[in-house]
């Protein structure tokens, strides 16, 4: 068991490093730099900034430095959002809100998906089943940010029901739109799985057999009650 867990941990770490390296390469080979928008800077000043932040080093060396710094909690600094602001500080201030919204979206998606899956299975080949199928297809096909844009436009901008941007003074109402948008994929996945499994179980032979046994058992119990306790026969009328 220990070897299996250790193997899975090594595979997970290697996968994460590969993903980080690919993303790092993509960002490194993109044209421009964080300082290109600074029109007041001269080329010499931009060169000095690149040297200061280590952007003049080879890609592999920069990646190793990035990973080592990250292991110590140093994710670098922001230059575009807020100059010289530590990334760890930016993440720390938003982590609790992000985790909370993610958990709420997961719970909402699982509950609603389960309910829709049960309804679709019990009402097969009806409008309820078709509507649940459409919701499942949209939830799997469209990314969460598409739902977020649509909800922000109609419910936030047009109807003014919820704030478009997160407001710390009103966290409950501010969480409604992102929670709904993020829950769609989970909702669709749970709905499809629940419907498929319920239909498969309901169409199995052992269900029809189980129903017959249950009905016969209840009939036998009623008959035995009447035999054992005559008052039951008298309550129903004289034989």
C-alpha positions, 0 to 999 in steps of 0.5 A: 500500500505504501509503495502504491501511494508513493508511486501515485504521489510521484506521478502526480508531482511529475504531472504537475511539473510537466503542466507547469513547464508547458505553461511556462514555455508558452508564456516565455515564447509569447511576444512582448513582456510585462514592461511593454506597456510602460511608454515612458520607459526607455529600452535601457530601462526595460533591459535593466528591469528584465535583468532585475527580475531574471527575465534575461536568463535561459528558459530552463534556468528561469523555470528551475528558479521559479519552482524553487521559489514556489516551494518556499512560498514565493510566487513572484510579484505582480507588475501588471495588476499592482506593481511589486505586489507579491503574488502570494499576498494577492492569492491569500486575500482571495483564497477563502472566497474562491474556496467558498464559491467552489464548495458551494458550486460543487454542492449545488451542482451535485444536489440539482443534478441528482434531482434532475437525474431522478426526474429524467429517469422516472419521466422518461421520453417526456418533456421533463426528460428532454429538458434535463437532457438539454441542460446536461448537454449545455452544461458539458458543452459550454465552458463555465465562463460562457455561463458566467458572461450570460448570467452577468449580462441578463441577471446582473446588467439587464435585470440588476438582480445581482452584482456583476463584480464581487462585493465584499460587503454583500458576499451572499448576493455576489456569490450567486452568479459565480456559484451557478456558473461554476456548478453547471458542469458538475450538475450536468455530469451528475444528472447524466450519470444518475439518469443512466444508472437509474434507467439501467436499474429500472430496466433490469430483470431482477427489479421486475422479479423484486416487485413480484416478490414484494407484492406476494410477500405483502399479500401473504402477510395480510392473509396471515394477519387475518388468520391470526387475528380474527378482529381484522376479518370482523373489521372488514365485514362478516365472511 
